Structures are given as structure tokens and as C-alpha cells.
Amino acid sequence: MNRTSRPVKTSENERRLICRLSKKYPSMTARHIGNVTGILLKASIDSAKRVLRNFRLVGRIAAKKPLLNKKQIQKWMHWCKYYSALSVIDWKNVIFSVESRINCHSLRRQYIRRQMHQQYESRFALKTVKYSIGSH
């Protein structure tokens, strides 16, 4: 029997642990997962990356969403439901004139690990806060 690659060093339990850690802490990097699990198991960083790719948990840039409380979310939902009945002709007569500057808590890109089509789920999004520094 000829082998085409090296035998896998991680067990099924170890692979599930790596996947579970990544799902519980989406912003944890593969390096950090490898270090954390390295104490518990013999997974290297490359092994952690490989396992995460096999589970389709790929590192992506976090989508930005405004940080809203429950009352603000209810107001937005009420506004959306109220105006969803407008026709295209009605919307052509609407002018949006409010402009605001939106900055993140951190200006750095934040990577998270998630599966496809989950970018706008609350736990995978980077929360942004509006504040005014002055006009430019």
C-alpha cells in the first residue's frame, strides 16, 4: 500500500476541539488556536489552519455594522416596516440629506473566522460608533 502523504497527527476529537474553539471565538487566529490547543494536544499552527480550512472556517475581514441598542433596533424595524409599502415612484421623491462620519473603535482591519454567508450576523460583525470630530 503506497501512501501519498504523511499520516494525520490530530485525532477526530482534536479536530473537533479546534473547530469548536474557532466557532466560539471567531476572532481567534489560527496561530492562537494552535498555541492554545498545543498545550492540550500536539497540533501545530499549520495543522490548525488545515483543520479549519477542512471545516470551511476561513479567515475573512469582519463586516462593519453600527453598534445599536435594542430600542434603536426596534425603531429601525418600525421605520422599515412602515416605509416598505412605498412604491418606486414614491421613493424617487425622497431625498436623504443626513450625513455623518462613522469610525470604528479600532481603525485596523479585524479578521474573523466564519463560514460563507454569515458576514452580517451580529457576532461576526465589527461594531462601529458614530462620533463627530468636526467638519473637514
DSSP file (Angstrom, degrees, kcal/mol; ACC not computed):
  #  RESIDUE AA STRUCTURE BP1 BP2  ACC     N-H-->O    O-->H-N    N-H-->O    O-->H-N    TCO  KAPPA ALPHA  PHI   PSI    X-CA   Y-CA   Z-CA
    1    1 A M              0   0    0      0, 0.0     2,-0.4     0, 0.0     0, 0.0   0.000 360.0 360.0 360.0 122.4    0.0    0.0    0.0
    2    2 A N        -     0   0    0      2,-0.0     2,-0.4     0, 0.0     0, 0.0  -0.786 360.0-148.1 -96.2 132.0    1.5    3.3   -1.1
    3    3 A R        -     0   0    0     -2,-0.4     3,-0.1     1,-0.1     0, 0.0  -0.812   7.4-164.7 -97.1 139.6    0.8    6.5    0.9
    4    4 A T  S    S+     0   0    0     -2,-0.4     2,-0.3     2,-0.1    -1,-0.1   0.629  72.5  17.9 -95.3 -16.1    0.7    9.8   -1.0
    5    5 A S  S    S-     0   0    0      3,-0.0     3,-0.1     1,-0.0    -1,-0.1  -0.902  92.4 -75.8-146.2 173.5    1.0   12.0    2.1
    6    6 A R        -     0   0    0     -2,-0.3    -2,-0.1     1,-0.1     2,-0.1  -0.365  57.4 -97.6 -69.5 151.0    2.1   12.0    5.7
    7    7 A P        -     0   0    0      0, 0.0     2,-0.3     0, 0.0    -1,-0.1  -0.402  43.9-100.7 -68.5 149.7   -0.3   10.4    8.3
    8    8 A V        -     0   0    0      1,-0.1    -3,-0.0    -3,-0.1    39,-0.0  -0.526  28.4-165.0 -74.1 132.2   -2.6   12.8   10.2
    9    9 A K        +     0   0    0     -2,-0.3     2,-0.3     2,-0.1    33,-0.2   0.691  65.2  80.2 -91.4 -20.1   -1.3   13.5   13.7
   10   10 A T  S    S-     0   0    0     31,-0.1     2,-0.1     1,-0.0    -2,-0.1  -0.682  73.3-137.2 -91.5 141.2   -4.5   15.0   15.0
   11   11 A S     >  -     0   0    0     -2,-0.3     4,-2.2     1,-0.1     5,-0.2  -0.347  29.9-101.9 -84.9 172.3   -7.4   12.8   16.2
   12   12 A E  H  > S+     0   0    0      1,-0.2     4,-2.2     2,-0.2     5,-0.2   0.892 123.9  52.5 -62.5 -40.2  -11.0   13.4   15.4
   13   13 A N  H  > S+     0   0    0      1,-0.2     4,-2.0     2,-0.2    -1,-0.2   0.893 109.0  49.7 -62.8 -40.2  -11.6   14.8   18.9
   14   14 A E  H  > S+     0   0    0      2,-0.2     4,-2.2     1,-0.2    -2,-0.2   0.893 109.7  50.7 -67.1 -39.5   -8.7   17.2   18.5
   15   15 A R  H  X S+     0   0    0     -4,-2.2     4,-2.2     1,-0.2    -2,-0.2   0.904 110.8  49.1 -64.4 -40.7  -10.0   18.4   15.1
   16   16 A R  H  X S+     0   0    0     -4,-2.2     4,-2.8     2,-0.2    -1,-0.2   0.873 109.0  53.6 -66.2 -36.0  -13.5   19.0   16.7
   17   17 A L  H  X S+     0   0    0     -4,-2.0     4,-2.6     2,-0.2    -2,-0.2   0.923 109.0  48.3 -63.5 -44.4  -11.8   20.9   19.5
   18   18 A I  H  X S+     0   0    0     -4,-2.2     4,-2.0     2,-0.2    -2,-0.2   0.924 114.3  46.5 -60.9 -44.8  -10.0   23.2   17.1
   19   19 A C  H  X S+     0   0    0     -4,-2.2     4,-2.2     2,-0.2    -2,-0.2   0.907 112.0  50.5 -64.3 -43.0  -13.3   23.7   15.2
   20   20 A R  H  X S+     0   0    0     -4,-2.8     4,-2.2     1,-0.2    -2,-0.2   0.902 109.7  50.5 -63.5 -42.0  -15.3   24.4   18.4
   21   21 A L  H  X S+     0   0    0     -4,-2.6     4,-2.5     1,-0.2    -1,-0.2   0.911 110.9  49.2 -61.9 -42.5  -12.7   26.9   19.6
   22   22 A S  H  < S+     0   0    0     -4,-2.0    91,-0.2     1,-0.2    -1,-0.2   0.879 112.6  46.9 -66.7 -37.3  -12.9   28.8   16.3
   23   23 A K  H  < S+     0   0    0     -4,-2.2    -1,-0.2     1,-0.2    -2,-0.2   0.861 114.7  46.7 -72.1 -34.2  -16.7   28.9   16.4
   24   24 A K  H  < S+     0   0    0     -4,-2.2    -2,-0.2     1,-0.3    -1,-0.2   0.881 126.2  28.7 -74.1 -38.0  -16.8   30.0   20.0
   25   25 A Y  S >< S+     0   0    0     -4,-2.5     3,-1.9    -5,-0.2    -1,-0.3  -0.757  70.9 177.8-123.3  82.5  -14.1   32.7   19.5
   26   26 A P  T 3  S+     0   0    0      0, 0.0    87,-2.4     0, 0.0    -1,-0.1   0.741  78.9  55.4 -62.4 -24.8  -14.4   33.8   15.8
   27   27 A S  T 3  S+     0   0    0     85,-0.2     2,-0.3     2,-0.1    84,-0.2   0.487  80.5 111.6 -88.2   0.0  -11.7   36.5   16.1
   28   28 A M    <   -     0   0    0     -3,-1.9    -3,-0.1    -6,-0.2    85,-0.1  -0.576  67.0-130.9 -73.7 129.4   -9.1   34.0   17.4
   29   29 A T     >  -     0   0    0     -2,-0.3     4,-2.6     1,-0.1     5,-0.2  -0.307  17.5-113.1 -77.9 163.6   -6.3   33.4   14.9
   30   30 A A  H  > S+     0   0    0      1,-0.2     4,-2.8     2,-0.2     5,-0.2   0.860 119.1  56.0 -64.0 -34.6   -5.1   30.0   13.8
   31   31 A R  H  > S+     0   0    0      2,-0.2     4,-2.2     1,-0.2    -1,-0.2   0.924 109.6  45.2 -62.0 -44.5   -1.8   30.8   15.5
   32   32 A H  H  > S+     0   0    0      2,-0.2     4,-3.0     1,-0.2     5,-0.2   0.906 112.9  50.0 -67.9 -40.9   -3.5   31.4   18.8
   33   33 A I  H  X S+     0   0    0     -4,-2.6     4,-3.0     1,-0.2     5,-0.3   0.917 111.0  50.3 -61.5 -42.7   -5.7   28.3   18.4
   34   34 A G  H  X S+     0   0    0     -4,-2.8     4,-1.3     2,-0.2    -2,-0.2   0.887 113.1  46.0 -62.0 -39.4   -2.5   26.3   17.6
   35   35 A N  H  X S+     0   0    0     -4,-2.2     4,-0.8     2,-0.2    -2,-0.2   0.916 115.2  45.9 -69.4 -43.3   -0.9   27.7   20.7
   36   36 A V  H >X S+     0   0    0     -4,-3.0     3,-0.8     1,-0.2     4,-0.7   0.944 119.2  40.2 -65.3 -47.3   -3.9   27.2   23.0
   37   37 A T  H 3X S+     0   0    0     -4,-3.0     4,-4.2     1,-0.2     6,-0.3   0.724 100.3  75.5 -76.1 -19.7   -4.5   23.7   21.7
   38   38 A G  H 3< S+     0   0    0     -4,-1.3    -1,-0.2    -5,-0.3    -2,-0.2   0.819  95.2  51.1 -60.0 -29.9   -0.8   22.9   21.7
   39   39 A I  H << S+     0   0    0     -4,-0.8    -1,-0.2    -3,-0.8    -2,-0.2   0.892 119.8  35.0 -70.6 -39.6   -1.0   22.6   25.4
   40   40 A L  H  < S+     0   0    0     -4,-0.7     2,-0.3     1,-0.1    -2,-0.2   0.798 132.1   6.9 -86.6 -30.4   -3.9   20.2   25.2
   41   41 A L  S  < S-     0   0    0     -4,-4.2     2,-0.2     2,-0.1    -1,-0.1  -0.841  78.1 -99.7-144.8 178.2   -2.8   18.4   22.0
   42   42 A K        +     0   0    0     -2,-0.3     2,-0.5   -33,-0.2    -4,-0.1  -0.211  66.6 138.2-100.0  42.7    0.0   18.1   19.5
   43   43 A A        -     0   0    0     -6,-0.3    -2,-0.1    -2,-0.2     2,-0.1  -0.769  39.2-151.6 -92.4 127.6   -1.4   20.4   16.8
   44   44 A S     >  -     0   0    0     -2,-0.5     4,-2.3     1,-0.1     5,-0.1  -0.331  33.3-100.4 -84.0 175.3    0.9   22.8   15.1
   45   45 A I  H  > S+     0   0    0      1,-0.2     4,-2.5     2,-0.2     5,-0.2   0.915 125.5  50.9 -63.3 -42.5   -0.3   26.1   13.6
   46   46 A D  H  > S+     0   0    0      1,-0.2     4,-2.5     2,-0.2    -1,-0.2   0.886 109.1  51.1 -63.4 -37.9   -0.3   24.6   10.2
   47   47 A S  H  > S+     0   0    0      2,-0.2     4,-2.6     1,-0.2    -1,-0.2   0.918 109.6  50.2 -64.4 -42.0   -2.4   21.7   11.4
   48   48 A A  H  X S+     0   0    0     -4,-2.3     4,-2.5     2,-0.2    -2,-0.2   0.921 111.7  48.4 -61.5 -43.9   -4.8   24.1   13.0
   49   49 A K  H  X S+     0   0    0     -4,-2.5     4,-2.4     1,-0.2    -2,-0.2   0.920 112.2  48.9 -61.4 -44.2   -5.1   26.0    9.7
   50   50 A R  H  X S+     0   0    0     -4,-2.5     4,-2.2     2,-0.2    -2,-0.2   0.918 111.8  48.1 -63.1 -44.4   -5.6   22.8    7.7
   51   51 A V  H  X S+     0   0    0     -4,-2.6     4,-1.6     1,-0.2    -1,-0.2   0.920 112.0  49.7 -62.7 -44.1   -8.3   21.6   10.1
   52   52 A L  H  <>S+     0   0    0     -4,-2.5     5,-3.0     1,-0.2    -2,-0.2   0.891 110.3  50.2 -64.4 -39.5  -10.1   25.0    9.9
   53   53 A R  H ><5S+     0   0    0     -4,-2.4     3,-1.6     3,-0.2    -1,-0.2   0.901 107.7  54.0 -64.3 -39.4  -10.0   25.0    6.1
   54   54 A N  H 3<5S+     0   0    0     -4,-2.2    -1,-0.2     1,-0.3    -2,-0.2   0.832 109.0  48.2 -64.0 -31.1  -11.4   21.5    6.0
   55   55 A F  T 3<5S-     0   0    0     -4,-1.6    -1,-0.3    -5,-0.1    -2,-0.2   0.332 118.6-116.5 -87.6   7.0  -14.3   22.7    8.2
   56   56 A R  T < 5 +     0   0    0     -3,-1.6     2,-0.8     1,-0.2    60,-0.2   0.819  68.4 142.5  60.6  35.4  -14.7   25.7    5.8
   57   57 A L      < +     0   0    0     -5,-3.0     2,-0.3    -6,-0.1    -1,-0.2  -0.861  28.0 177.2-104.2  95.9  -13.9   28.2    8.6
   58   58 A V  E     -A  114   0A   0     56,-1.5    56,-1.7    -2,-0.8     2,-0.3  -0.789  33.8-109.4-108.0 142.8  -11.9   30.7    6.6
   59   59 A G  E     +A  113   0A   0     -2,-0.3     2,-0.3    54,-0.2    54,-0.2  -0.532  47.1 167.8 -70.2 129.7  -10.4   34.0    7.9
   60   60 A R  E     -A  112   0A   0     52,-3.3    52,-3.1    -2,-0.3     2,-0.3  -0.936  42.5 -92.3-139.6 160.1  -12.2   37.0    6.5
   61   61 A I  E     -A  111   0A   0     -2,-0.3    50,-0.2    50,-0.2     2,-0.1  -0.599  50.9-111.8 -73.8 132.5  -12.4   40.7    7.1
   62   62 A A        -     0   0    0     48,-3.1    48,-0.2    -2,-0.3    63,-0.2  -0.416  27.7-120.9 -67.8 136.3  -15.2   41.5    9.6
   63   63 A A  E     -b  125   0B   0     61,-0.5    63,-3.8    56,-0.5     2,-0.5  -0.428  27.4-120.3 -70.6 152.5  -18.1   43.4    8.1
   64   64 A K  E     +b  126   0B   0     61,-0.2    63,-0.2    -2,-0.1    -1,-0.1  -0.858  35.9 170.1-103.0 128.9  -18.9   46.7    9.8
   65   65 A K  E     -b  127   0B   0     61,-2.4    63,-2.5    -2,-0.5     2,-0.1  -0.980  38.5-101.3-132.4 145.8  -22.3   47.3   11.4
   66   66 A P  E     -b  128   0B   0      0, 0.0     2,-0.8     0, 0.0    63,-0.2  -0.393  35.8-114.5 -67.1 144.0  -23.4   50.2   13.7
   67   67 A L        +     0   0    0     61,-2.9     2,-0.4    -2,-0.1    63,-0.2  -0.704  48.0 174.9 -79.2 109.9  -23.5   49.4   17.4
   68   68 A L        -     0   0    0     -2,-0.8     2,-0.1    61,-0.1    61,-0.0  -0.908  24.8-138.4-121.6 144.7  -27.2   49.7   18.2
   69   69 A N     >  -     0   0    0     -2,-0.4     4,-2.1     1,-0.1     5,-0.2  -0.408  39.6 -94.8 -89.9 177.4  -29.1   49.0   21.4
   70   70 A K  H  > S+     0   0    0      1,-0.2     4,-2.3     2,-0.2     5,-0.2   0.866 123.8  53.0 -63.6 -37.7  -32.5   47.2   21.5
   71   71 A K  H  > S+     0   0    0      1,-0.2     4,-2.1     2,-0.2    -1,-0.2   0.910 109.9  48.0 -65.3 -41.5  -34.5   50.4   21.4
   72   72 A Q  H  > S+     0   0    0      2,-0.2     4,-2.3     1,-0.2    -1,-0.2   0.886 110.5  51.9 -66.1 -38.4  -32.7   51.7   18.3
   73   73 A I  H  X S+     0   0    0     -4,-2.1     4,-2.4     2,-0.2    -2,-0.2   0.908 109.0  50.4 -64.3 -41.5  -33.1   48.3   16.6
   74   74 A Q  H  X S+     0   0    0     -4,-2.3     4,-2.4     2,-0.2    -2,-0.2   0.901 109.9  50.7 -63.3 -40.7  -36.9   48.4   17.3
   75   75 A K  H  X S+     0   0    0     -4,-2.1     4,-2.5     2,-0.2    -2,-0.2   0.916 111.0  48.4 -63.1 -42.9  -37.1   52.0   15.9
   76   76 A W  H  X S+     0   0    0     -4,-2.3     4,-2.7     2,-0.2    -2,-0.2   0.908 111.7  49.3 -63.9 -41.4  -35.3   50.9   12.7
   77   77 A M  H  X S+     0   0    0     -4,-2.4     4,-2.5     2,-0.2     5,-0.2   0.903 111.3  49.4 -64.6 -40.7  -37.5   47.9   12.3
   78   78 A H  H  X S+     0   0    0     -4,-2.4     4,-2.4     2,-0.2    -2,-0.2   0.924 112.1  48.5 -62.8 -44.3  -40.6   50.1   12.7
   79   79 A W  H  X S+     0   0    0     -4,-2.5     4,-2.4     2,-0.2    -2,-0.2   0.919 112.4  48.8 -61.8 -44.5  -39.3   52.5   10.2
   80   80 A C  H  X S+     0   0    0     -4,-2.7     4,-0.9     1,-0.2    -2,-0.2   0.912 113.4  45.6 -63.7 -43.5  -38.5   49.7    7.7
   81   81 A K  H  < S+     0   0    0     -4,-2.5     4,-0.4     2,-0.2     3,-0.3   0.891 113.3  50.7 -67.3 -38.5  -41.9   48.1    8.0
   82   82 A Y  H >< S+     0   0    0     -4,-2.4     3,-0.6     1,-0.2    -2,-0.2   0.920 118.7  36.0 -65.3 -44.7  -43.7   51.5    7.8
   83   83 A Y  H >< S+     0   0    0     -4,-2.4     3,-1.3     1,-0.2    -1,-0.2   0.439  92.5  88.4 -92.4   0.2  -41.9   52.6    4.6
   84   84 A S  T 3< S+     0   0    0     -4,-0.9    -1,-0.2    -3,-0.3    -2,-0.1   0.726  81.8  62.5 -69.7 -18.9  -41.7   49.1    3.0
   85   85 A A  T <  S+     0   0    0     -3,-0.6    -1,-0.2    -4,-0.4    -2,-0.1   0.552  77.8 112.8 -83.3  -6.8  -45.1   49.8    1.3
   86   86 A L    <   -     0   0    0     -3,-1.3     2,-0.1     1,-0.1    -3,-0.0  -0.367  65.0-129.1 -66.7 144.3  -43.8   52.8   -0.7
   87   87 A S     >  -     0   0    0      1,-0.1     4,-2.0    -2,-0.1     5,-0.2  -0.341  26.2-101.8 -85.1 173.0  -43.7   52.3   -4.4
   88   88 A V  H  > S+     0   0    0      1,-0.2     4,-1.4     2,-0.2    -1,-0.1   0.871 123.6  55.0 -62.9 -37.3  -40.7   53.0   -6.6
   89   89 A I  H  > S+     0   0    0      1,-0.2     4,-0.6     2,-0.2    -1,-0.2   0.906 107.3  49.8 -63.7 -41.7  -42.4   56.3   -7.7
   90   90 A D  H >4 S+     0   0    0      1,-0.2     3,-1.2     2,-0.2    -2,-0.2   0.908 108.5  52.5 -62.7 -41.6  -42.7   57.4   -4.0
   91   91 A W  H >< S+     0   0    0     -4,-2.0     3,-1.2     1,-0.3    -1,-0.2   0.779  99.0  64.3 -67.7 -25.4  -39.1   56.6   -3.3
   92   92 A K  H 3< S+     0   0    0     -4,-1.4    -1,-0.3     1,-0.2    -2,-0.2   0.741 100.2  53.6 -68.5 -20.6  -38.0   58.7   -6.3
   93   93 A N  T << S+     0   0    0     -3,-1.2     2,-0.4    -4,-0.6    -1,-0.2   0.432  89.4  98.9 -91.5   0.0  -39.4   61.7   -4.4
   94   94 A V    <   -     0   0    0     -3,-1.2     2,-0.5    -4,-0.2    -3,-0.0  -0.728  53.7-164.9 -93.4 135.5  -37.4   61.1   -1.2
   95   95 A I        -     0   0    0     -2,-0.4     2,-0.6     0, 0.0    -3,-0.0  -0.980   7.7-153.3-119.0 123.7  -34.2   62.9   -0.6
   96   96 A F        +     0   0    0     -2,-0.5    -2,-0.0     1,-0.1     0, 0.0  -0.856  24.1 163.7 -95.0 121.1  -31.8   61.6    2.1
   97   97 A S        +     0   0    0     -2,-0.6     2,-0.5     2,-0.0    -1,-0.1   0.446  34.1 107.3-120.2  -1.2  -29.8   64.5    3.5
   98   98 A V        -     0   0    0      2,-0.0     2,-0.4     0, 0.0    -2,-0.0  -0.690  42.3-179.9 -85.0 126.2  -28.3   63.3    6.7
   99   99 A E        +     0   0    0     -2,-0.5     2,-0.3     2,-0.0    -2,-0.0  -0.977   3.6 171.7-122.5 138.8  -24.5   62.7    6.5
  100  100 A S        -     0   0    0     -2,-0.4     2,-0.5     2,-0.0    32,-0.1  -0.988  32.7-117.1-144.7 154.6  -22.5   61.5    9.4
  101  101 A R        -     0   0    0     -2,-0.3    30,-1.0    30,-0.1     2,-0.5  -0.781  27.8-163.0 -92.1 132.1  -19.0   60.3   10.0
  102  102 A I  E     +C  130   0B   0     -2,-0.5     2,-0.3    28,-0.2    28,-0.2  -0.970  11.4 175.2-120.2 122.9  -18.7   56.8   11.2
  103  103 A N  E     -C  129   0B   0     26,-1.5    26,-2.0    -2,-0.5     2,-0.1  -0.929  25.0-125.0-123.5 151.3  -15.5   55.5   12.7
  104  104 A C  E     -C  128   0B   0     -2,-0.3    24,-0.2    24,-0.2     3,-0.1  -0.458  26.1-114.2 -85.1 162.9  -14.7   52.1   14.3
  105  105 A H  S    S+     0   0    0     22,-0.7     2,-0.4     1,-0.2    -1,-0.1   0.922 112.1  30.2 -58.7 -43.1  -13.3   51.7   17.8
  106  106 A S  S    S-     0   0    0      2,-0.1    -1,-0.2     1,-0.1    -2,-0.1  -0.961  70.6-153.9-118.2 135.5  -10.2   50.4   16.1
  107  107 A L        +     0   0    0     -2,-0.4     2,-0.1    -3,-0.1    -1,-0.1   0.548  68.8  98.4 -84.8  -6.9   -9.1   51.6   12.7
  108  108 A R  S    S-     0   0    0      1,-0.1     2,-0.2    -4,-0.0    -2,-0.1  -0.451  85.8-102.0 -77.6 152.7   -7.3   48.4   12.0
  109  109 A R        -     0   0    0     -2,-0.1     2,-0.5   -48,-0.0    -1,-0.1  -0.531  35.0-149.9 -68.6 138.3   -8.8   45.6    9.9
  110  110 A Q        -     0   0    0     -2,-0.2   -48,-3.1   -48,-0.2     2,-0.4  -0.960   5.2-152.5-115.2 128.0  -10.1   42.8   12.1
  111  111 A Y  E     -A   61   0A   0     -2,-0.5     2,-0.3   -50,-0.2   -50,-0.2  -0.769  14.0-177.7 -97.7 142.2  -10.2   39.3   10.7
  112  112 A I  E     -A   60   0A   0    -52,-3.1   -52,-3.3    -2,-0.4     2,-0.6  -0.908  25.3-124.0-131.9 161.8  -12.7   36.8   11.9
  113  113 A R  E     +A   59   0A   0    -87,-2.4     2,-0.3    -2,-0.3   -54,-0.2  -0.941  48.6 136.7-112.5 120.3  -13.1   33.1   11.1
  114  114 A R  E     -A   58   0A   0    -56,-1.7   -56,-1.5    -2,-0.6     2,-0.1  -0.939  48.9 -99.9-152.6 169.3  -16.6   32.2    9.8
  115  115 A Q    >   -     0   0    0     -2,-0.3     3,-0.8   -58,-0.2   -58,-0.1  -0.405  57.8 -69.8 -89.1 172.9  -18.3   30.1    7.2
  116  116 A M  T 3  S+     0   0    0    -60,-0.2    -1,-0.2     1,-0.2   -59,-0.0  -0.227 113.8  19.3 -61.8 150.7  -19.8   31.5    3.9
  117  117 A H  T 3  S+     0   0    0      1,-0.1    -1,-0.2    -3,-0.1     3,-0.1   0.743  95.8  98.6  63.2  29.7  -22.9   33.8    4.0
  118  118 A Q    X   +     0   0    0     -3,-0.8     3,-1.5     1,-0.1     6,-0.2   0.215  40.5 113.1-122.1  13.2  -22.5   34.7    7.7
  119  119 A Q  T 3  S+     0   0    0      1,-0.3   -56,-0.5   -57,-0.1    -1,-0.1   0.772  79.1  44.9 -64.1 -27.4  -20.8   38.1    7.3
  120  120 A Y  T 3  S+     0   0    0      5,-0.1    -1,-0.3   -58,-0.1     2,-0.2   0.357  80.5 119.3-101.0   6.9  -23.8   40.2    8.6
  121  121 A E  S X> S-     0   0    0     -3,-1.5     3,-1.7     1,-0.1     4,-0.5  -0.507  75.0-117.7 -68.3 142.9  -24.6   38.0   11.6
  122  122 A S  G >4 S+     0   0    0      1,-0.3     3,-1.0     2,-0.2    -1,-0.1   0.825 109.7  52.2 -54.8 -40.7  -24.1   40.1   14.7
  123  123 A R  G 34 S+     0   0    0      1,-0.2    -1,-0.3     3,-0.0    -2,-0.0   0.648 110.9  48.2 -76.6 -12.2  -21.3   38.0   16.3
  124  124 A F  G <4 S+     0   0    0     -3,-1.7   -61,-0.5    -6,-0.2     2,-0.3   0.385  96.3  91.1-103.8   2.4  -19.2   38.2   13.1
  125  125 A A  E << S-b   63   0B   0     -3,-1.0     2,-0.6    -4,-0.5   -61,-0.2  -0.725  74.8-124.8-103.2 148.7  -19.5   41.9   12.6
  126  126 A L  E     -b   64   0B   0    -63,-3.8   -61,-2.4    -2,-0.3     2,-0.3  -0.807  31.3-129.6 -88.5 121.9  -17.3   44.7   13.8
  127  127 A K  E     -b   65   0B   0     -2,-0.6   -22,-0.7   -63,-0.2     2,-0.3  -0.555  23.2-159.4 -77.6 132.6  -19.4   47.2   15.7
  128  128 A T  E     -bC  66 104B   0    -63,-2.5   -61,-2.9    -2,-0.3     2,-0.4  -0.809   3.0-152.7-112.1 154.1  -18.9   50.9   14.7
  129  129 A V  E     - C   0 103B   0    -26,-2.0   -26,-1.5    -2,-0.3     2,-0.4  -0.986  13.0-132.5-128.6 135.0  -19.8   54.0   16.6
  130  130 A K  E     + C   0 102B   0     -2,-0.4     2,-0.3   -28,-0.2   -28,-0.2  -0.679  36.3 154.5 -84.8 137.0  -20.7   57.5   15.2
  131  131 A Y        -     0   0    0    -30,-1.0     2,-0.5    -2,-0.4   -30,-0.1  -0.973  36.2-125.1-156.3 156.4  -19.0   60.5   16.6
  132  132 A S        +     0   0    0     -2,-0.3     3,-0.1     1,-0.1    -2,-0.0  -0.899  24.8 170.2-110.6 124.6  -18.2   63.9   15.4
  133  133 A I        -     0   0    0     -2,-0.5     2,-0.2     1,-0.5    -1,-0.1   0.692  65.3 -81.0 -96.6 -27.3  -14.6   65.3   15.4
  134  134 A G        -     0   0    0      0, 0.0    -1,-0.5     0, 0.0     2,-0.2  -0.747  57.4 -59.6 141.2 170.7  -15.5   68.3   13.3
  135  135 A S              0   0    0     -2,-0.2    -3,-0.0     1,-0.1     0, 0.0  -0.547 360.0 360.0 -85.2 150.2  -16.1   69.1    9.7
  136  136 A H              0   0    0     -2,-0.2    -1,-0.1     0, 0.0     0, 0.0   0.369 360.0 360.0-109.0 360.0  -13.3   68.6    7.1
